[in-house]
Amino acid sequence: MSKKRRKLNKDFEKKIYSSKKDVELVLAKIYDINDEDIQKEYMDAFNKVVHLYDDLKEDYEQQGFNDNSEELIQNYKKSFDLFESEFEI
């Protein structure tokens, strides 16, 4: 039985790439924090954002663009925005 081809979407791939760069930038800033307690607090708070990004990326790699894709990116963006509003980075 042949595997179903996943549906690709160039605009969505750009959003994922941009999200990856945002996550990498924030992680780099968190790793630059000298105080270990503060760094741990930021990392704990940012882990949800990283997890949502990983879910988004994995879903796209496995299934391509689908009905769930927009919801995943919106959840990621909401979580990222919430982190930015609560933590000064």
Protein Blocks (a to p, Z undefined) as FASTA:
>chain_A
ZZddddddfklmmmmmmmmmmmmmmmmmmmmpmblmlmmmmmmmmmmmmmmmmmmmmmmm
mnopafklmmmmmmmmmmmmmmmmmpcZZ
